Amino acid sequence: MKMSRKYLIGTGAVVSLALIGGVGFTVVEPTGPQPQSGFCAQMPDAIGLYPGNPITQMGLQVGRVERIRPAGDHVEVTFSLDGGRRFPADVRAVTRSKSILADRSVELVGNYRSGPELTAGHCIPEDHSFTPKSISEIAGSAADFIDALSPNNSKDSFEKAVAGFEQALRGQGDNARSMMLHASAAAASPDRLTADIGAIIQNMAPLTDEALQRWPAIRSILDQMPEVVNAGIDLWPGVVDVCVGVGWLVNLLHDIQTNYGGDLWPLLQGPVADVIHLAASRSKDIASLLDSIPPVASMLRQQAANDGGMSIDYRPPTVQLDSPAAPELCAAANQVAPGSCSADQGHVQVPIADLLDMVLAKGQR
């Protein structure tokens, strides 16, 4: 009986220990999502990246770099991501570091909202990956720049350039000091500059006022400008033809000057100049002569229109008599030569020829 009791007590203790161990294992064993491997990114280079470096998003670690291997002109970085996180299929990979000397991490840029997800076995393409310039590339670029400034096989080296610059500035200290003093004075008292700007604005005021007053005309000109430009485009071939014609005319004048200039210039400077001077000095007489041409032309056209021969009306000059006895004299003259005298409102007009005839007739008596 005692042996049975001991056996039962031992069996119960073993079962209790087993239950306690199972419960502890259950508590310790994580039940959350497990990390997923097989993600990769094709990057231009892997400078500063090593297996074990963190994969981050917005600065928080979400995975680790597992392997880095070359793939032609780029590298392939394989990494794992913590479970329970989703990333868009077009996520971008950027290597970043706190300084150019520190190890780098891979930052995944882009939050998942909807659509395709980044899955294991899918690589982020190289056009979605970016890496900063390394210190070696910066040093190499600086070395290339210095080599370009001071090539080994050139006499115009950077050293000579500095020496030449020093020699050019030698003795220019006073001029540099004067320039600095003038600049300082101008900056210390900008009244003159402000006054000049004010004068410019004040002088521009009438122009702007006039422009505002004439703005309708200016707007009309601007509105018509496209049509004018189009017309100018249509007329441009004519301008080209005129230019070609001017070229021919200049060529013709050059030939005349070359072949006949010795004969023409004495004539132009002699008789032709005298004729021009005479015409200029007698311009009034010439104008009077030209004014008489239209009446003469009209008379000739009238005579040419008649069927008979050419006839010219002639009226002899008359003498006007304003004497109170003029009507009696006119009546006596008409008795001697009918129609030789006419009276109109107390004025008597007698042709000179008839008056001379009357005098001669009186003398014969």
ABEGO torsion letter per residue (X at the ends): XAAAAAAAAAAAAAAAAAAAAAAAAAAABBABBBBBBGBBBBBABABGBBBGBBBBBGGBBAEBBABBBBBEABBBBBBBBBBGBBBBAABBBBBBBABAABBBBBBBBEBBABEBBBBBGBBBBAAABBBBBBAAAAAAAAAAAAAAABBAABABBAAAAAAAAAAAABGAAAAAAAAAAAAAAAAABAAAAAAAAAAAAAAAAAAAAAAAAAAAAAAAAAAAAAAAAAAAAAAAAAAAAAAAAAAAAAAAAAAAAAAAAAAAAAAAABAAAAAAAAAAAAAAAAAAAAAAAAAAAAAAAAAAABABBBBBBBBBBBBBBABAAAAAAAAAAAAABBGABBBBGGBBBBBAAAAAAAAAAAAAX
